[in-house]
Every structure is written in C-alpha cells, then in structure tokens.
Amino acid sequence: MEWVDMAYENLGEGALEYYPCRYGKSKLLFRGPKRKLDTPYVAVLGGTETYGKFVEHPYAETLGEALNHTVVNFGCMNAGTDVFVNDQTVLDACSNAAVTVVQMTGAQNMSNRFYAVHPRRNDRFLRASNLLKTIYREVDFTEFNFTRHLLTTLRDVSPDKFAMVEQELKEAWVARMKTLISKIDGKIVLLWMSDHAPGASDDAGIDGTDPLFVGEEMIAELKPFVAGVVEVAVGEDEIASGYDQMVFTDLEEPAARGMLGVTAHDFVAEHLAEVLSPHL
C-alpha cells in the first residue's frame, strides 16, 4: 500500500531529507532540490540507487559539482524502465538535455507477457496474465505483492517452467530499453551500478542482485544506440565503507543494508564525469 511507503519517506528526526519534488505534469516524486530546466543540464534516470536513498549527496549531485554543470536527478524510488517509458514529461526533459544518463534497472520490475506491475512503483506485482496462470495452474497469484517474491516462488515451484519466464523478462527488458532510448531525442549514456560486473549475473537468476537478470549480451544489444556505457561494480569492502557514511534511522537499517552506499555513488560520479565531459 502506498501510504506505507509515504510513512517511510517521512520518518522525522534522524531521517534524511530528500526534498521530494515534481516536474511539469509528471505524477512521479523525484529527489530534490528541484532544478530549473531552462538552462543547459544533464538528465539522470534511474531507480532507488539513482534517487540516492540514504545517501546525503547522491552521484547526480556530485557529478554536477565535478562537471560544473546542472544535473537533474530523475531517479525514482522502486522505478523500473516502465516508469520512464510512460512519462512524457520526463521524456521531454531528457530530449532537451545535453546528455541523459540511464541507470540500468532490473528486468523483474517491468510489465511483460506473464505479469503486470504498478505503473509508478514497478516493484509491485499487480496481476498475472492468463498465459502465466495456465503455465502455473498450481499457484495462487493473489498471495503476491512484490515481483521478487513472485519470481522466487515460481522458480521454487518449477525451475523448468521458470526458465521460460526468465527468458521472457530478458527479452522484454531489451525491447523496453530500446523503446526508452528511441523516445529520447539526444545523447544517452547507460549506467551499470551494482555489486558485480555484468558478466557475473548471466547465471545468477533470481538469486542474483540488481540489476536482476541483466547480462552482457543484453547490454551489447543496446550499445549501437547510445553514446557510451559506464560500468561501476563495487566490492564488499567498498559497500561496507559506504554503508558507514549513509544516513538512516533504526527503522530504516534493514533497507539501508541493501543499498550500495556512498562509496559507490562517488565512483559513479567520477566515471560518469570522464565520459560526459566531451559531450558538454
């Protein structure tokens, strides 16, 4: 339920202030402070990591300082590709940007032939398609609220059937990313931000970490359509050091332990600055 999420975003003393804001007619809440779009800027799209949950200075902010250029953070909590494909305000803003950075999010949080997700909270499972219900007759789909729980159960019920689901997610991800890229009239740089390199996720399946199910071959299909790809994979020690610098309440600690941390954001800003500078 969305009111629960809003409660977590307003935890009071000890919680980080995100200055949530909206742009134009978009219904999405983005990380603030709100930036003006009438001067040259870089646009950044992404999910919870790009939003900078628990990070006082997310990579979008640090990147702006490194480039001495306005960077607009269109990171959105729990966003997958669907959020941006269907938001014309964001697409227009990206088309007017000098360059757009697109964080690659997991393939599980998108509507596909097997199930539909919430249009704004893409990690929320809405309903199974008739095709999925036919394949998994033994599963009660009313039990699921989140995509990860759904997919873990489907894998446990039948690894053989799940192979079809996983393949569909991968194909849908490539197709949806191509659609997003085609709707942005300008230069695009893709961002891989994770605790592993793209090749390490090829065989991990549902037990892997975000971006879930996304591998090297999938990214290779997108490279002809973008200006560049930046890959940042942080190790356990770097995540641990970054965790110590995050800001969160006791209630938020479990969620904070699932984030990449401040060190990862610093690395991303550094690598993106090198790649984006020639385009500004």
Salt bridges, closest charged atoms under 4 A:
GLU2 OE2 - HIS118 NE2 3.11
ASP5 OD2 - ARG121 NH1 3.69
ASP5 OD2 - ARG124 NH2 2.40
GLU9 OE2 - ARG121 NH2 3.67
GLU49 OE1 - HIS265 NE2 3.51
GLU61 OE2 - HIS57 ND1 2.70
ASP82 OD1 - ARG176 NH1 2.40
ASP123 OD1 - ARG124 NH1 2.63
GLU138 OE2 - LYS161 NZ 3.47
ASP156 OD1 - ARG155 NE 2.79
GLU166 OE2 - LYS170 NZ 3.46
GLU168 OE1 - ARG113 NE 3.01
ASP195 OD1 - HIS196 ND1 2.75
ASP207 OD2 - ARG155 NH1 3.02
GLU221 OE1 - LYS178 NZ 3.78
GLU253 OE2 - ARG257 NH2 3.12
